[in-house]
Amino acid sequence: MNMRGVSSRNLSHNIFAVDGSCDIWALLVSKSQLHDRAASKVVVTVYYEALCPDSKYFLAKQLLPTFKIAKSIMEVKLAPYGKAKTKQYNGKITFDCQHGPTECQANIYHACAAEMIEDPLLRLEVATCMIMDNRLPEEAMYKCAKQFNFDVTIIQNCFESNRGVDLLKVIGEATHLLRPPVTFIPTITIDGSQGRQESILKDLFSEICKAAGDSEEVKDVCQN
């Protein structure tokens, strides 16, 4: 049974391009994450780690509060990988994460939740809820599912299948393509730009308003 804002459809077609090559942004920015996008929205991509204190602070104190105010003028993409490394041997994919194996598990849960949860606010609420205490990733996911009333089955199935590993691998590829390369986590891009990181980390709302233009909708959001 589907509950709040969670998709049960088969999303495997988002993993690879038609020719079998890896379509990085088609996966990272899945159809669910683009569900509510308007052409004029500022695109914020957050490259983070599930056990990183700075990532936790940014999601809880900047990203979620800003989105609640400015969701009509911004779209958020979540990329939970950070400074991890992907290894592949004999067809098996494994990860080395900055804060150990538990973080790899938590990153996969975050990747699955970002892919499977359609509602953009719920997606951020769940990511923020899980990152507040991700030392036991599965317990965190179940606790947050209960708090926000969504079906854990789809996300747990994603984690336990190759789907979750594939998601994290492709997010890692997208992270490694960043130029300049990631040196601090979280790294945030606004419409693809890494400029003004210090300001973004301290006052995301102001940076969104600067990037959003001067439409009446932007004025209504940013002048309140």
Buried (B, 14 or more C-beta within 10 A) or exposed (E): EEEEBBBEEEBEEBBBEEEEEBBBEBBBBBBBBEBBEEEEBBBBBBBBBBBBEEBBBBBBBBBBBBBEBBBBBBBBBBBBBBBBEBEEEEEEBEBEBBBEEBBBBBBBBBBBBBBBBBBBBBBBBBBBBBBEEBEEBEEBBBBBBEEBEBBBBBBBBBBEEEBBBBBBBBBBBBBBEBEEEBEEBBBBBBEEEBEBBEEBBEBBBBBBBEBBEEEEEBEEBBEE
